[in-house]
Amino acid sequence: MNLPAKRSAGLTLDHVWIFAAVAFIAMRALLTPIPPNDFWWHMATGRLIVESGQIPTVDSFSYTRAGEPFYNQSWLGQLLMYGLYKLGGAPLVILAQAALLAGTYGLLLRLCLRRSGRLRLSVAFLLVATMPASFDNWIVRPQTYALALFVAYLYVLDGWRSGSRESGVGSRESGVGSRGLWILPVLGVIWVNLHGSFVLGGALIGLTFVGEGLRRFVADRREEGEWARRPVGRAEDVLDRPPPPDRPPLRQLFLAGALTGAAWLINPGGFQVIGYVRNLLGSSAVTQLVTEWAPQTVRGVGGVVFFLFVMVGVVLLAYAPRRPDPVDMLVAGAFFWLALGAVRNNIWFVAVATPLLVNQLASWVPRDERPAFQGATVINAALAGVIGLMLLLALPWVKPTLGLPPELGDLLAPETPVAAVSFLEGEPQPPKRLFHEMSYGSYLIWADPQQKVWADPRIELYPLEQWLDYQRLSGGVNVDDLLGKYQIDGLLLSNKSQEALVEYAQAHPQEWEQRYAGEEVSYFVRR
């Protein structure tokens, strides 16, 4: 991290700012319980891979799609999650999540500092703007692990581009430059086996190549035009013409992109992984039914925060004295379009936009030419100690003992049906065709693998008509017909999201016996 040239002895205030940035990022992750939706089925698949020694190719978790082909692309992330859980349970998984996010946004902070030269401004923007616009997507799943690779791509590509912006100086300072490009294919091998977002790494390379190529073309044509308009006849004019700028050649980036594309084929399915991503994005069930795949709206807190972030960005781009870098604008514009189409994509856009907006804000806020106040070492140490103590108290081995609200103090989100599934597992004759809330299917796959599920968050596995039936049945519509259609003999229901079906079962005690009643979950069996 680039710090001011004159450094005070001992712990400086700049050090405290850096520590505060990564600590508060980590703290936010530590205080977020694991939601049930994606985590448990990924864990169960990781367990299956370890036990069977192979990556599953067909569904073995449900009774509605048993034996159907299923492309399991995130196998590496599943093994990582399962390995962490085996070593240290949910606390270690949460700790690893926090450490990964702290490192990821620490690298993004370093990128902001490299671009703007303003440490405290970069930290303030990261905590006040970037973090609130991102943490709805900080869920324990392979996508979060892929985020680290996405930011690494941003960092490496910016290091290469800095040689073009600053005639090679930035490249040398960053420590990546042209040589750093060759790490992209290596990261691509990891990414393609980790999460379907690996194509975004290719998009970053492609957009950077196109944007940088256009920028150079326009700059060269402008320079040629200026020299063409000069009077002709003086030999010294030719001698005075400056040499062409020392820019890293585009062929380096093209080759790195080609090698990255080739690296995508290093996966168990080869070319099938491209088809998997295409089919996932084109799945009607995914695009119509999954909230995080829906377009951005202002009807939720997350959408409001997202659009506030965008509004702040528009103001900075419009009024800051510095003209925004056109390549940055191209990349940010493409990812903004992606974020508008699906809520889950806002995390990529915010990561891309943060260095651009920090750089614009740095040109708007005048720099104080006086040396930055660095405080006293003792006071700085005390501040760092307070932050460290807060981080310590947020650790997953400590926070459950502090009496915090469940949404902060629990390791698992309150809607995880731990007690209900434990009760179901102990049933002498459990249901053979259980209907349940979708996220409960994920936890059932993990905690009670003998109980086959009706559906689970692998949305693309199940046909759209089945998901429409899920919505109707959960909402109490055509209940008798749908229960008969799927021959359902058990109900494991959310008291909140499936209230109508809970009321139906309670209103028909001659047909349905309530065997478990909890604050979040109700369980019924057919008599």
C-alpha positions in Angstrom: 0.0 0.0 0.0 1.4 3.4 -1.0 1.7 5.6 2.0 2.9 9.2 2.3 6.6 9.6 1.6 7.2 11.0 5.1 6.2 8.4 7.6 6.0 8.9 11.3 7.8 6.4 13.5 5.5 3.7 14.9 1.8 3.2 14.2 0.4 6.1 12.1 -3.1 7.3 11.6 -2.9 6.1 8.0 -2.2 2.6 9.4 -5.3 2.9 11.5 -7.4 3.9 8.5 -6.2 0.9 6.5 -6.9 -1.5 9.5 -10.3 0.0 10.0 -11.3 -0.6 6.3 -10.4 -4.3 6.3 -11.7 -4.8 9.9 -15.1 -3.3 9.3 -15.5 -5.3 6.0 -14.6 -8.5 8.0 -16.8 -7.5 10.9 -19.8 -7.1 8.6 -19.3 -10.6 7.3 -18.7 -12.1 10.7 -22.0 -10.7 12.0 -24.0 -12.2 9.1 -25.4 -15.7 9.8 -25.3 -18.3 7.1 -28.6 -18.3 5.1 -30.0 -21.7 4.2 -30.6 -21.2 0.4 -27.4 -22.1 -1.4 -25.0 -23.0 1.3 -26.3 -26.5 2.3 -26.8 -28.1 -1.1 -23.3 -26.9 -2.1 -22.0 -28.5 1.1 -23.9 -31.7 0.5 -22.5 -31.9 -3.1 -19.0 -31.4 -1.7 -19.5 -34.3 0.7 -20.8 -36.4 -2.1 -17.7 -35.7 -4.2 -15.4 -36.7 -1.4 -17.4 -39.8 -0.5 -17.8 -41.0 -4.1 -14.6 -39.7 -5.6 -16.3 -38.2 -8.6 -18.3 -35.2 -9.6 -22.0 -36.0 -9.8 -23.6 -35.7 -13.3 -27.2 -36.6 -12.4 -29.5 -35.6 -9.6 -29.6 -37.9 -6.6 -31.2 -35.5 -4.0 -34.8 -35.1 -5.2 -37.6 -37.5 -6.0 -39.2 -35.2 -8.6 -36.0 -35.1 -10.8 -34.1 -38.2 -9.7 -31.6 -39.4 -12.3 -32.0 -36.2 -14.5 -28.7 -34.8 -15.9 -27.3 -32.0 -13.8 -24.1 -30.1 -14.7 -22.3 -29.4 -11.4 -20.0 -26.6 -12.4 -19.0 -25.2 -8.9 -17.3 -28.4 -7.7 -14.1 -26.7 -6.6 -16.0 -24.2 -4.4 -18.1 -27.0 -3.0 -15.0 -29.0 -2.0 -13.5 -25.9 -0.4 -16.7 -25.2 1.6 -17.0 -28.8 2.7 -13.4 -29.0 3.7 -13.6 -25.9 5.8 -16.8 -27.2 7.5 -15.1 -30.6 8.2 -12.1 -28.8 9.8 -14.0 -26.3 11.9 -17.7 -26.4 11.4 -19.8 -23.3 10.6 -17.5 -21.0 12.7 -14.5 -21.7 10.4 -16.6 -21.3 7.3 -17.8 -17.8 8.5 -14.2 -16.8 9.5 -12.9 -17.9 6.0 -15.7 -15.9 4.4 -14.8 -12.8 6.4 -11.1 -13.1 5.7 -11.7 -13.6 2.0 -13.9 -10.5 1.8 -11.5 -8.4 3.8 -8.7 -9.4 1.5 -10.8 -8.8 -1.6 -11.8 -5.3 -0.6 -8.4 -4.6 0.7 -7.1 -5.3 -2.8 -9.8 -3.0 -4.2 -8.7 -0.4 -1.7 -5.2 -0.7 -2.9 -6.4 -0.2 -6.5 -8.3 2.9 -5.5 -5.2 4.3 -3.8 -3.1 3.6 -6.8 -5.5 5.4 -9.0 -6.3 8.4 -6.7 -3.3 8.7 -4.3 -5.8 9.5 -1.5 -5.8 6.9 1.2 -8.4 8.3 3.6 -10.8 9.3 0.8 -10.5 5.8 -0.6 -11.2 4.2 2.8 -14.2 6.5 3.4 -15.8 5.7 0.0 -15.2 2.0 0.5 -17.0 1.9 3.8 -19.7 4.5 3.2 -20.6 3.7 -0.4 -19.1 0.4 -1.7 -19.8 -1.8 1.3 -23.5 -0.9 1.7 -24.1 -1.4 -2.0 -22.4 -4.8 -2.0 -23.1 -6.8 1.2 -26.5 -8.1 0.2 -24.4 -10.4 -2.1 -21.9 -11.4 0.6 -23.5 -14.9 1.0 -21.4 -17.9 1.8 -21.4 -19.6 -1.6 -19.0 -20.0 -4.5 -19.9 -16.6 -6.0 -18.2 -14.9 -3.1 -15.0 -16.9 -3.7 -15.2 -15.8 -7.4 -15.5 -12.2 -6.3 -11.9 -12.3 -5.1 -10.8 -13.5 -8.6 -12.9 -10.7 -10.2 -11.1 -8.0 -8.2 -7.8 -9.7 -8.9 -8.5 -9.4 -12.7 -9.4 -5.7 -12.2 -6.2 -5.1 -10.3 -3.9 -6.8 -12.9 -5.6 -5.2 -15.9 -5.3 -1.8 -14.2 -1.6 -2.4 -13.6 -1.2 -3.2 -17.3 -3.2 -0.1 -18.3 -1.3 2.1 -16.0 1.7 1.7 -18.2 -0.3 3.3 -21.0 -1.8 6.1 -18.9 1.5 7.0 -17.3 4.2 5.9 -19.8 5.2 2.9 -17.8 5.6 4.6 -14.4 2.4 3.2 -13.0 3.3 -0.3 -14.3 6.5 -0.3 -12.4 5.0 1.1 -9.2 2.2 -1.4 -9.2 4.4 -4.4 -9.4 2.2 -6.1 -12.0 2.4 -4.4 -15.3 2.8 -6.6 -18.4 4.1 -9.6 -16.5 1.0 -9.6 -14.3 -1.1 -10.4 -17.3 0.2 -14.0 -17.4 -1.4 -14.7 -14.0 -4.9 -14.2 -15.6 -5.0 -17.7 -17.4 -3.9 -19.3 -14.1 -6.7 -17.6 -12.2 -9.0 -18.6 -15.1 -8.4 -22.3 -14.5 -9.4 -21.8 -10.9 -12.4 -19.6 -11.7 -13.9 -21.9 -14.3 -14.1 -24.7 -11.8 -15.3 -22.4 -9.0 -18.3 -20.5 -10.4 -20.2 -19.7 -13.6 -19.1 -16.0 -13.3 -15.8 -17.0 -14.9 -17.1 -15.4 -18.1 -16.9 -12.0 -16.4 -13.1 -12.3 -16.3 -13.2 -12.7 -20.1 -15.5 -9.7 -20.3 -13.1 -7.6 -18.4 -10.2 -8.5 -20.7 -12.3 -8.0 -23.8 -13.7 -4.7 -22.7 -10.3 -3.5 -21.7 -8.8 -4.5 -25.1 -11.5 -2.8 -27.1 -11.5 0.3 -24.9 -7.8 0.7 -24.9 -7.5 0.0 -28.6 -10.1 2.7 -29.4 -8.5 5.2 -27.0 -5.1 4.7 -28.6 -6.6 5.0 -32.1 -8.3 8.3 -31.3 -5.3 9.7 -29.6 -3.0 8.8 -32.5 -5.4 10.2 -35.1 -5.6 13.4 -33.1 -1.9 13.7 -32.8 -1.5 13.1 -36.6 -4.1 15.8 -37.2 -2.2 18.3 -35.1 1.1 17.7 -36.9 -0.6 17.9 -40.3 -1.8 21.4 -39.5 1.7 22.7 -38.7 3.6 24.7 -41.2 5.9 22.6 -43.4 9.4 23.5 -44.3 11.5 23.6 -41.1 13.7 20.5 -40.6 13.9 21.2 -36.9 10.1 20.7 -36.6 10.6 17.1 -37.5 13.4 16.7 -34.9 11.2 18.4 -32.2 8.3 16.0 -32.7 8.1 13.9 -29.5 8.6 10.1 -29.8 5.5 7.9 -29.7 4.3 7.2 -26.1 5.8 4.2 -24.4 2.7 2.0 -24.1 2.4 -1.7 -23.4 1.5 -3.4 -26.7 -2.1 -4.5 -27.2 -0.9 -7.9 -28.4 0.1 -8.7 -24.8 -3.4 -8.3 -23.7 -4.8 -10.2 -26.7 -2.5 -13.1 -26.0 -3.4 -13.1 -22.3 -7.1 -13.1 -23.2 -6.6 -16.0 -25.7 -4.8 -18.0 -23.1 -7.5 -17.3 -20.5 -10.2 -18.5 -22.9 -8.1 -21.7 -23.5 -7.8 -22.1 -19.7 -11.5 -22.3 -19.4 -11.4 -25.7 -21.1 -9.4 -27.1 -18.2 -12.4 -28.4 -16.4 -14.2 -31.8 -16.1 -16.8 -30.9 -18.7 -14.6 -29.2 -21.3 -16.8 -27.2 -23.7 -19.9 -28.1 -21.8 -19.2 -25.4 -19.3 -20.0 -22.7 -21.9 -23.3 -24.4 -22.6 -24.0 -24.5 -18.9 -23.7 -20.8 -18.5 -25.7 -20.1 -21.6 -28.5 -22.4 -20.5 -28.5 -21.0 -17.0 -28.9 -17.4 -18.3 -31.6 -18.6 -20.7 -33.6 -20.6 -18.1 -37.1 -19.3 -17.7 -37.3 -20.6 -14.2 -34.2 -18.7 -13.2 -35.0 -15.4 -14.8 -38.7 -15.4 -13.8 -38.8 -16.9 -10.3 -35.5 -16.1 -8.5 -35.6 -12.7 -6.8 -31.8 -12.1 -7.2 -32.0 -12.8 -10.9 -34.8 -10.2 -11.3 -34.1 -6.6 -12.5 -33.2 -3.9 -10.0 -36.2 -2.1 -8.4 -36.6 0.5 -5.6 -39.1 -1.7 -3.7 -36.4 -3.1 -1.4 -33.7 -1.7 0.7 -31.0 -3.2 -1.5 -32.4 -1.6 -4.6 -32.7 1.8 -3.0 -29.0 1.6 -1.9 -28.0 0.5 -5.4 -29.7 3.4 -7.1 -28.3 5.9 -4.5 -24.9 4.6 -5.4 -25.6 5.1 -9.1 -26.9 8.6 -8.5 -23.8 9.6 -6.5 -21.7 8.2 -9.4 -23.6 10.2 -12.0 -23.0 13.4 -10.0 -19.2 12.6 -9.6 -18.9 11.9 -13.3 -20.8 15.0 -14.4 -19.3 17.6 -12.1 -15.8 16.4 -11.1 -13.0 18.5 -12.7 -11.2 15.5 -14.0 -12.5 13.9 -17.2 -13.3 10.2 -16.5 -11.1 7.7 -18.2 -13.0 6.4 -21.3 -11.9 2.8 -20.8 -13.2 2.9 -17.3 -16.4 4.3 -18.5 -16.8 1.5 -21.1 -16.2 -1.2 -18.5 -18.4 0.4 -15.9 -21.2 1.0 -18.4 -21.2 -2.6 -19.5 -21.4 -3.9 -15.9 -24.0 -1.3 -15.1 -26.2 -2.7 -17.9 -25.5 -6.2 -16.4 -26.5 -5.0 -12.9 -29.8 -3.5 -14.1 -30.8 -6.8 -15.5 -30.3 -8.8 -12.3 -29.9 -8.0 -8.6 -27.1 -10.5 -8.0 -24.9 -8.7 -10.6 -24.7 -5.4 -8.7 -21.7 -6.7 -6.8 -19.6 -6.8 -10.0 -20.7 -3.3 -11.1 -20.0 -1.8 -7.7 -16.5 -3.3 -7.7 -15.8 -1.9 -11.2 -17.2 1.5 -10.5 -15.5 2.1 -7.1 -12.0 2.9 -8.4 -13.5 5.1 -11.2 -15.6 7.1 -8.7 -12.9 7.4 -6.1 -10.6 8.9 -8.7 -13.3 11.4 -9.8 -14.0 12.3 -6.2 -10.3 12.9 -5.5 -10.2 15.5 -8.3 -13.2 17.2 -6.7 -12.0 17.4 -3.2 -8.9 19.7 -3.0 -5.8 18.1 -1.7 -4.3 19.6 1.5 -0.7 20.3 0.7 0.3 20.2 4.4 1.5 16.8 5.7 -1.3 14.6 6.7 -1.9 14.6 10.5 -0.6 11.2 11.8 -1.5 11.5 15.4 0.4 10.1 18.4 1.5 6.5 18.3 -0.1 5.7 21.7 -3.5 7.1 20.6 -3.3 5.3 17.2 -2.5 2.1 19.0 -5.5 2.6 21.3 -7.8 3.2 18.3 -6.5 0.1 16.5 -6.9 -1.8 19.8 -10.6 -0.8 20.0 -11.2 -1.9 16.5 -9.4 -5.1 17.1 -11.5 -5.8 20.2 -14.7 -5.2 18.2 -13.4 -7.7 15.6 -12.5 -10.2 18.3 -16.0 -10.0 19.8 -17.5 -10.6 16.4 -15.7 -13.9 15.9 -18.1 -16.8 15.5 -16.7 -18.6 18.6 -17.4 -15.5 20.7 -20.5 -13.7 19.4 -23.0 -16.4 20.3 -22.1 -15.8 24.0 -22.8 -12.0 23.9 -26.6 -12.1 23.8 -26.9 -10.4 20.4 -30.1 -10.5 18.3 -30.3 -13.7 16.3 -29.8 -11.9 13.0 -26.4 -10.9 14.3 -25.4 -13.4 17.0 -26.4 -16.7 15.5 -24.2 -18.7 13.2 -27.1 -19.9 11.1 -29.9 -17.7 9.9 -33.1 -18.1 12.0 -35.1 -19.4 9.0 -32.8 -22.5 8.9 -35.1 -25.4 9.9 -32.5 -27.1 12.2 -35.0 -28.3 14.9 -37.7 -29.2 12.5 -35.5 -31.4 10.3 -34.0 -33.0 13.4 -37.5 -33.9 14.4 -38.3 -35.2 10.9 -35.1 -37.3 10.9 -36.3 -39.0 14.1 -39.7 -40.0 12.6 -40.1 -43.8 12.5 -41.9 -43.5 9.2 -40.9 -40.2 7.5 -42.9 -39.0 4.4 -41.9 -40.5 1.1 -43.0 -37.5 -0.9 -42.4 -34.4 1.2 -43.4 -30.9 0.0 -41.4 -28.1 1.6 -40.2 -24.5 1.4 -37.5 -24.2 -1.3 -34.6 -23.3 1.0 -35.6 -26.1 3.3 -34.8 -28.4 0.5 -31.2 -27.2 0.6 -30.9 -28.0 4.3 -32.7 -31.3 4.0 -30.1 -32.4 1.4 -27.4 -31.8 3.9 -28.9 -32.7 7.3 -31.2 -35.6 6.3 -29.9 -37.0 3.0 -32.2 -40.0 3.2 -35.2 -37.7 2.8 -35.5 -36.9 -0.9 -36.7 -33.4 -1.6 -39.4 -32.0 -3.8 -37.2 -29.2 -5.0 -34.2 -27.1 -3.9 -32.3 -23.9 -4.9 -30.8 -25.6 -8.0 -33.5 -23.7 -9.9 -32.3 -24.7 -13.4 -32.7 -28.4 -12.6 -36.5 -28.2 -12.2 -38.9 -27.3 -15.0 -40.8 -24.0 -15.0 -44.1 -25.7 -14.6 -43.0 -27.3 -11.4 -41.9 -23.9 -10.0 -45.3 -22.5 -11.0 -46.9 -25.3 -9.1 -44.7 -24.5 -6.1 -46.0 -20.9 -6.2 -49.6 -22.0 -6.4 -49.3 -24.6 -3.7 -47.4 -22.3 -1.3 -50.1 -19.6 -1.9 -52.9 -22.0 -1.2 -54.2 -22.1 -4.8 -55.5 -25.5 -6.2 -54.2 -27.2 -3.2 -56.2 -30.4 -3.5 -55.3 -30.9 -7.1 -51.6 -30.2 -6.7 -51.3 -32.4 -3.6 -52.8 -35.2 -5.6 -50.7 -34.4 -8.7 -47.4 -35.0 -6.8 -48.9 -37.6 -4.3 -47.6 -35.5 -1.4 -47.8 -37.2 2.0 -45.8 -34.6 4.1 -45.5 -30.9 4.5 -42.5 -29.0 5.9 -43.6 -25.4 5.6 -42.5 -21.9 6.4 -45.0 -20.1 8.6 -44.2 -16.8 6.8 -43.8 -17.5 3.1 -46.2 -20.4 3.0 -48.8 -19.1 5.5 -51.8 -20.0 3.2 -50.8 -23.6 3.0 -50.1 -23.8 6.7 -53.7 -22.5 7.3 -55.1 -25.0 4.8 -53.4 -28.0 6.6 -54.6 -26.7 10.0 -58.1 -26.3 8.7 -58.2 -30.0 7.6 -57.1 -31.9 10.7 -59.0 -35.0 9.4 -56.5 -35.2 6.6 -53.3 -33.6 8.0 -51.8 -34.2 11.4 -49.5 -31.4 12.7 -46.4 -33.2 14.2 -44.2 -30.1 14.7 -45.0 -26.5 15.4 -42.2 -24.0 15.7 -41.9 -20.2 15.4 -40.6 -20.5 11.8 -41.6 -24.0 10.7 -44.7 -26.2 10.7 -44.6 -30.0 9.9 -47.6 -32.0 8.8 -48.1 -35.6 7.7 -51.1 -37.1 5.8 -53.2 -39.3 8.0 
